[in-house]
Amino acid sequence: MKTEKEKMLAGELYDPFDPELVFARERAHALCQAFNATRETEQDERRRILKDLLGAGADSAWVQPPFYCDYGFNIHLGARVFFNFNCTVLDICDVRIGDYTLFGPGVQILTPLHPLDAGLRRKQEYGKPIDIGSDVWVGGGALILAGVHIGSRTIIGAGSVVTRDIPDGVLAAGNPCRVIRNI
């Protein structure tokens, strides 16, 4: 029998009110609150908190507070990933981000999905992982939705809503986000 955490990570319906998951979210939220309370001069403390929070990549990540996430341990960053102010990562499933990828202010990366049936939605949810390549630039205010893959060297325009996969090496923008041209 799978635990609720195992179901969550597998993208299956799970109970988000499971005590283990509630505890893990509370831990991540407390770490985010501590991180967001640091001053610009407290870089060592920020790095320590990110190492406790993130699944991988905290050694070289540059994250401008405020930053918010659900669990943190499902966030896997490549080298020198940058998050500008006010980014949110809802990481009920894996979020994998390649090297040198940049996120503008207010970007949201959202892995959760909810059942269409209202009764089921009251007690369960599920998600799909998100994969973002290397050398990607995501403009401010973009939304990246569950199950999406964004290819390397791609630019996502500000305010875009990414609802489907975007290939390598393109400029894409809009709602829904679509390829405008090759780079």
C-alpha positions as CSV (number, residue, x, y, z in Angstrom):
1,M,0.0,0.0,0.0
2,K,1.5,3.3,-1.1
3,T,1.7,6.2,1.4
4,E,0.0,9.5,0.5
5,K,3.4,11.0,-0.2
6,E,4.3,8.2,-2.6
7,K,1.0,8.7,-4.4
8,M,1.6,12.4,-4.6
9,L,5.1,12.0,-6.1
10,A,3.7,9.4,-8.6
11,G,1.1,11.9,-9.9
12,E,-1.8,9.8,-8.5
13,L,-4.8,11.0,-6.5
14,Y,-3.7,11.6,-2.9
15,D,-5.0,13.2,0.3
16,P,-3.2,16.6,0.9
17,F,-4.4,16.5,4.5
18,D,-2.3,13.5,5.3
19,P,-0.3,14.3,8.5
20,E,3.1,13.6,6.9
21,L,2.3,16.0,4.0
22,V,0.9,18.7,6.3
23,F,4.1,18.5,8.4
24,A,6.3,18.7,5.3
25,R,4.4,21.8,4.0
26,E,4.6,23.5,7.4
27,R,8.3,22.9,7.4
28,A,8.8,24.3,3.9
29,H,6.5,27.3,4.7
30,A,8.6,28.0,7.8
31,L,11.8,27.8,5.9
32,C,10.4,30.2,3.2
33,Q,9.3,32.6,5.9
34,A,12.8,32.5,7.5
35,F,14.3,33.0,4.0
36,N,12.0,35.9,3.1
37,A,12.9,37.6,6.4
38,T,16.6,37.7,5.7
39,R,18.4,40.9,4.6
40,E,20.4,41.3,1.4
41,T,23.6,41.2,3.5
42,E,22.7,37.8,5.0
43,Q,23.8,35.7,2.0
44,D,25.3,32.9,4.1
45,E,22.0,32.5,6.0
46,R,20.0,32.5,2.7
47,R,22.3,29.8,1.3
48,R,21.9,27.7,4.5
49,I,18.1,27.9,4.3
50,L,18.0,27.1,0.6
51,K,20.1,24.0,1.3
52,D,17.6,22.9,3.9
53,L,14.7,23.7,1.6
54,L,15.5,22.6,-1.9
55,G,16.0,19.0,-3.3
56,A,19.1,20.0,-5.3
57,G,20.9,23.1,-6.6
58,A,21.0,25.3,-3.6
59,D,24.8,25.7,-3.8
60,S,24.7,28.0,-6.7
61,A,21.0,29.2,-7.0
62,W,20.3,32.9,-6.7
63,V,16.8,33.5,-5.2
64,Q,15.5,37.0,-4.5
65,P,13.0,37.0,-1.6
66,P,10.1,36.6,-1.3
67,F,10.0,33.1,-2.6
68,Y,7.3,30.5,-1.9
69,C,7.0,26.8,-2.3
70,D,4.9,23.8,-1.1
71,Y,7.5,21.3,-0.2
72,G,10.9,22.4,-1.6
73,F,12.3,18.8,-1.7
74,N,10.8,18.3,-5.1
75,I,12.6,21.3,-6.6
76,H,15.8,20.2,-8.4
77,L,17.9,23.1,-9.9
78,G,20.9,23.0,-12.2
79,A,23.8,25.4,-11.8
80,R,23.2,29.1,-11.3
81,V,19.4,29.2,-11.6
82,F,18.0,32.6,-10.8
83,F,14.6,33.4,-9.4
84,N,13.7,37.1,-9.2
85,F,11.3,38.6,-6.6
86,N,8.0,37.0,-5.7
87,C,8.3,33.6,-7.4
88,T,6.1,30.6,-6.4
89,V,6.8,27.0,-7.0
90,L,4.0,24.6,-6.1
91,D,6.0,21.4,-6.1
92,I,3.8,18.5,-5.3
93,C,5.6,16.7,-8.2
94,D,9.1,17.1,-9.4
95,V,10.2,20.4,-10.8
96,R,13.5,20.1,-12.7
97,I,15.2,23.2,-14.0
98,G,18.4,23.2,-16.1
99,D,21.6,25.2,-15.7
100,Y,21.6,29.0,-16.1
101,T,17.8,29.4,-16.3
102,L,16.4,32.7,-15.3
103,F,12.9,33.6,-13.9
104,G,11.5,37.1,-13.9
105,P,9.5,38.5,-11.0
106,G,6.2,36.9,-10.1
107,V,6.7,33.7,-12.1
108,Q,4.6,30.8,-10.9
109,I,5.4,27.1,-11.5
110,L,2.4,25.0,-10.7
111,T,2.4,21.2,-10.6
112,P,-1.0,20.6,-8.8
113,L,-4.1,19.5,-10.6
114,H,-7.6,19.0,-9.2
115,P,-10.3,16.5,-10.1
116,L,-13.3,17.8,-12.1
117,D,-15.7,16.0,-9.7
118,A,-16.5,18.4,-6.8
119,G,-16.9,15.7,-4.2
120,L,-13.5,14.2,-5.0
121,R,-11.9,17.6,-5.2
122,R,-12.8,18.2,-1.6
123,K,-10.4,15.5,-0.4
124,Q,-8.0,14.6,-3.1
125,E,-5.7,16.2,-5.7
126,Y,-2.9,15.1,-8.0
127,G,-0.2,16.6,-10.1
128,K,2.2,16.3,-13.0
129,P,5.9,17.2,-13.0
130,I,7.4,20.2,-14.8
131,D,10.7,20.1,-16.7
132,I,12.5,23.3,-17.8
133,G,15.7,23.0,-19.8
134,S,19.0,25.0,-19.5
135,D,19.5,28.6,-20.5
136,V,15.8,29.3,-20.5
137,W,14.5,32.8,-19.7
138,V,11.0,33.1,-18.4
139,G,9.6,36.6,-18.4
140,G,7.9,38.2,-15.4
141,G,4.4,37.1,-14.4
142,A,4.5,33.9,-16.5
143,L,2.5,30.8,-15.4
144,I,4.0,27.4,-16.1
145,L,1.3,24.7,-15.6
146,A,1.4,21.1,-14.6
147,G,3.0,18.5,-17.0
148,V,4.8,21.0,-19.2
149,H,8.3,20.6,-20.7
150,I,10.1,23.8,-21.8
151,G,13.1,23.1,-24.0
152,S,16.6,24.5,-23.5
153,R,17.6,28.0,-24.9
154,T,13.9,29.0,-25.1
155,I,12.5,32.4,-24.1
156,I,9.0,32.6,-22.6
157,G,7.4,36.1,-22.9
158,A,6.3,38.0,-19.8
159,G,2.7,37.2,-18.7
160,S,2.5,34.0,-20.8
161,V,0.5,31.0,-19.7
162,V,2.4,27.8,-20.6
163,T,-0.2,25.1,-21.0
164,R,1.7,22.7,-23.3
165,D,5.2,21.7,-24.2
166,I,7.5,24.3,-25.8
167,P,10.5,23.1,-27.9
168,D,14.2,24.0,-27.7
169,G,15.5,27.4,-29.0
170,V,12.3,29.3,-29.6
171,L,10.6,32.5,-28.5
172,A,7.2,31.7,-27.2
173,A,4.5,34.0,-25.6
174,G,0.8,34.5,-25.1
175,N,-2.2,33.0,-23.4
176,P,-2.0,30.2,-24.2
177,C,1.7,30.3,-24.8
178,R,2.7,29.5,-28.4
179,V,5.8,29.5,-30.5
180,I,6.4,32.9,-32.2
181,R,9.6,32.1,-33.9
182,N,12.9,30.2,-33.7
183,I,15.8,31.9,-32.0
